[in-house]
C-alpha cells in the first residue's frame, strides 16, 4: 500500500480540526476547478485541468464501489475523516478523487471527505511528503477524535513503482504519464479499492 510515514512535524487535533473546517466538498472542488479553467492564465495548466475534468467525468459515470468494499464501509464503528491534499492540475487526483468520493458518498455519513489545496497548506503538505516530495493527492485518515489512523497516496502502489521505474529511464522519463494513465484506464480502480480496504481496516 502506498503510504507515507506519520507526519515529520507533529500536528495537533486542533490543527486537523482547522484543516477539516477549511476543507471543501468534492462538488465544490469541481465548481472551483471549472472556474480555474476559465480564469487561469497558464495555457499548459488549462490543458491539464480540461483533461482532468474529462477523466473525472468518465470515472463518475462508470465507477461503482464493490459490494465487498461497501460492506466494510458499513461496518465502520466510528466516524472517519478523509482529509485530502490535491490541486486541479494533478492527473493522479483526477483518477482517484471521483472513486474516493463515490465511496465516501455511499457511506451514509460514516466517511466525511474534505479536500484542501496543497499550495495553500504548506505546513500540512510538508508533514506528509513522499520520499521528500510534495506529491499529491495525499489522503490523511482521521478517527472521530482526529487521531491519524492511516495515510494514502499519491497513487496506488503498483502505479507508484511503475512511475519510479519509468522516470529513472531516460527513454521513458518524458512520456511516463501516458503509461500511467493507460494503467489507470485498464485497472478500473481495482488496486485503489484494495488499498482503501487496507486503509479502512486501520480505521477500526
Backbone torsions as a table, in degrees:
resi	resn	phi	psi	omega
1	UNK	NA	134.9	-179.3
2	UNK	-77.9	104.2	-179.9
3	UNK	-129.8	160.9	171.7
4	UNK	-105.1	160.0	173.5
5	UNK	-66.5	164.0	174.7
6	UNK	-60.8	154.9	-169.5
7	UNK	-53.4	139.3	178.7
8	UNK	-66.1	-38.9	176.2
9	UNK	-106.0	125.8	-176.6
10	UNK	-68.2	126.4	175.9
11	UNK	-104.4	143.2	-176.0
12	UNK	-87.0	166.8	174.6
13	UNK	-56.5	-39.2	179.5
14	UNK	-65.2	-36.8	176.0
15	UNK	-58.9	-49.6	-179.0
16	UNK	-65.0	-37.3	177.5
17	UNK	-60.7	-42.4	179.3
18	UNK	-64.4	-42.4	179.8
19	UNK	-64.4	-41.1	178.9
20	UNK	-65.0	-36.6	178.8
21	UNK	-68.8	-34.4	177.5
22	UNK	-76.1	-22.8	-174.9
23	UNK	-63.6	155.5	-178.9
24	UNK	-117.3	160.8	177.9
25	UNK	-76.6	166.1	176.6
26	UNK	-61.6	-39.6	179.9
27	UNK	-64.1	-42.6	177.9
28	UNK	-66.3	-37.4	177.3
29	UNK	-58.3	-43.2	179.5
30	UNK	-66.2	-37.2	177.5
31	UNK	-64.8	-42.6	179.8
32	UNK	-70.1	-29.9	176.5
33	UNK	-65.3	-42.8	178.5
34	UNK	-64.0	-39.8	178.3
35	UNK	-66.6	-38.5	178.6
36	UNK	-63.2	-40.3	178.7
37	UNK	-60.2	-38.1	-179.0
38	UNK	-73.2	-40.3	-170.1
39	UNK	-97.6	-17.2	-173.9
40	UNK	-67.6	131.1	-176.9
41	UNK	-84.3	-14.1	-177.7
42	UNK	-86.6	111.1	-175.2
43	UNK	-63.5	-34.5	179.4
44	UNK	-67.4	-41.9	178.0
45	UNK	-64.5	-40.8	177.7
46	UNK	-58.9	-38.8	178.9
47	UNK	-63.8	-44.0	178.2
48	UNK	-62.1	-45.5	-177.8
49	UNK	-62.0	-44.6	-179.8
50	UNK	-61.3	-44.1	178.9
51	UNK	-63.4	-41.8	-179.5
52	UNK	-66.0	-36.0	176.6
53	UNK	-60.7	-41.6	179.9
54	UNK	-66.7	-40.6	177.6
55	UNK	-61.2	-47.1	-178.1
56	UNK	-61.5	-43.0	-179.3
57	UNK	-62.1	-40.9	-179.6
58	UNK	-63.9	-44.2	-179.0
59	UNK	-67.7	-39.5	177.9
60	UNK	-58.4	-34.5	-177.8
61	UNK	-79.9	-25.2	-170.7
62	UNK	-111.2	-24.9	-172.9
63	UNK	-88.5	130.3	173.4
64	UNK	-130.0	125.4	179.2
65	UNK	-56.3	140.7	-178.7
66	UNK	-67.6	158.8	179.4
67	UNK	-62.0	-40.1	-179.8
68	UNK	-62.5	-42.8	179.9
69	UNK	-66.2	-41.2	-178.6
70	UNK	-67.5	-32.7	174.9
71	UNK	-61.7	-42.7	178.9
72	UNK	-64.8	-41.8	178.9
73	UNK	-60.6	-44.1	-178.0
74	UNK	-68.4	-18.6	178.7
75	UNK	-89.8	1.2	177.3
76	UNK	-60.1	131.6	-175.0
77	UNK	-90.0	-16.3	-178.4
78	UNK	-143.5	163.3	178.2
79	UNK	-60.4	134.4	179.4
80	UNK	-122.3	134.8	179.3
81	UNK	-108.9	134.4	170.9
82	UNK	-112.1	112.5	177.0
83	UNK	-105.8	116.4	-170.8
84	UNK	-119.8	125.5	173.9
85	UNK	-85.5	131.9	-176.2
86	UNK	-156.9	177.4	171.8
87	UNK	-152.4	153.4	-176.7
88	UNK	-60.6	-33.3	-174.6
89	UNK	-81.1	-6.2	-172.1
90	UNK	-77.5	116.5	-179.4
91	UNK	-64.8	-41.4	179.4
92	UNK	-64.3	-37.3	178.2
93	UNK	-62.4	-39.5	-179.3
94	UNK	-64.3	-26.4	-178.4
95	UNK	-85.8	-21.4	-173.7
96	UNK	-114.6	-32.4	-177.6
97	UNK	-58.5	-42.1	179.9
98	UNK	-60.8	-37.9	179.3
99	UNK	-70.9	-43.7	178.4
100	UNK	-61.6	-38.8	178.4
101	UNK	-66.0	-39.8	179.1
102	UNK	-62.5	-39.0	178.5
103	UNK	-65.5	-48.3	-179.6
104	UNK	-63.9	-41.0	-178.1
105	UNK	-66.1	-27.0	-179.4
106	UNK	-89.4	2.1	-172.8
107	UNK	-87.5	-1.0	-179.6
108	UNK	55.5	42.5	175.3
109	UNK	87.8	-4.1	-179.5
110	UNK	-69.8	-33.1	178.3
111	UNK	-115.2	123.8	176.8
112	UNK	-106.5	115.7	-176.7
113	UNK	-107.3	125.4	177.5
114	UNK	-129.0	141.2	-179.0
115	UNK	-110.3	139.7	174.7
116	UNK	-131.6	150.3	-177.2
117	UNK	-84.4	128.7	-179.1
118	UNK	-52.9	-48.4	-171.6
119	UNK	-76.2	-4.3	175.2
120	UNK	-105.2	-1.7	-175.2
121	UNK	-137.7	67.1	-175.5
122	UNK	-60.1	-41.9	-176.2
123	UNK	-62.2	-43.7	179.0
124	UNK	-66.0	-46.4	-178.9
125	UNK	-62.6	-43.3	-177.1
126	UNK	-68.7	-17.3	175.6
127	UNK	-81.8	-14.6	-176.4
128	UNK	-129.4	52.3	178.6
129	UNK	-73.4	156.0	174.7
130	UNK	-113.0	106.6	-176.5
131	UNK	51.4	40.8	177.5
132	UNK	82.7	1.5	-178.2
133	UNK	-110.4	154.9	-178.8
134	UNK	-88.9	50.8	-174.7
135	UNK	-72.9	139.9	178.6
136	UNK	-134.5	160.9	2.4
137	UNK	-73.6	155.9	176.1
138	UNK	-132.8	119.2	-177.8
139	UNK	-102.0	123.9	177.2
140	UNK	-109.3	118.1	-178.7
141	UNK	-96.4	129.2	-177.2
142	UNK	-125.2	147.2	176.4
143	UNK	-87.8	-173.7	-175.7
144	UNK	-65.8	-19.0	177.0
145	UNK	-95.6	7.4	180.0
146	UNK	63.9	34.8	170.1
147	UNK	-94.1	138.0	-179.2
148	UNK	-70.9	124.8	178.2
149	UNK	-112.0	-6.1	178.4
150	UNK	176.7	160.1	178.8
151	UNK	-137.9	138.0	178.4
152	UNK	-134.6	147.6	172.3
153	UNK	129.1	169.0	7.6
154	UNK	-88.4	-7.0	-179.9
155	UNK	-156.8	165.0	177.4
156	UNK	-54.6	151.8	-171.9
157	UNK	-56.6	-45.0	-179.7
158	UNK	-60.5	-44.2	-179.9
159	UNK	-65.1	-37.3	179.2
160	UNK	-62.3	-44.7	178.7
161	UNK	-65.7	-40.1	179.3
162	UNK	-62.3	-45.2	179.4
163	UNK	-62.8	-41.6	178.9
164	UNK	-59.4	-43.3	179.9
165	UNK	-67.6	-45.3	-178.3
166	UNK	-65.1	-39.4	-178.3
167	UNK	-73.0	-22.4	179.2
168	UNK	-82.9	-10.6	179.6
169	UNK	-100.8	117.3	-178.0
170	UNK	-55.3	-28.9	-177.4
171	UNK	-75.2	-24.3	-177.4
172	UNK	-116.8	-3.9	-174.8
173	UNK	-59.1	-38.6	-174.4
174	UNK	-78.5	-19.2	-174.1
175	UNK	-120.9	17.6	-177.1
176	UNK	-59.7	-29.1	-178.3
177	UNK	-60.6	-35.2	179.0
178	UNK	-62.7	-45.5	179.3
179	UNK	-65.3	-38.7	-179.1
180	UNK	-62.6	-49.1	-176.5
181	UNK	-73.4	-26.1	172.2
182	UNK	-66.0	-40.1	177.3
183	UNK	-62.9	-45.1	178.7
184	UNK	-56.9	-44.0	-177.3
185	UNK	-63.2	-39.2	-178.6
186	UNK	-78.0	-33.8	-175.4
187	UNK	-73.5	-27.9	176.0
188	UNK	52.7	42.5	173.8
189	UNK	71.0	10.6	-178.2
190	UNK	-64.4	-45.2	-180.0
191	UNK	-68.3	-37.9	177.8
192	UNK	-60.0	-44.3	179.5
193	UNK	-60.3	-42.6	179.0
194	UNK	-60.2	-41.6	-176.7
195	UNK	-76.4	-31.9	173.8
196	UNK	-66.5	-36.1	176.0
197	UNK	-59.6	-46.2	177.5
198	UNK	-62.1	-40.3	-179.8
199	UNK	-63.3	-45.3	-178.3
200	UNK	-69.5	-28.0	174.0
201	UNK	-58.7	-33.3	-180.0
202	UNK	-79.4	-18.0	179.8
203	UNK	-68.3	-25.0	-178.6
204	UNK	-76.6	NA	NA
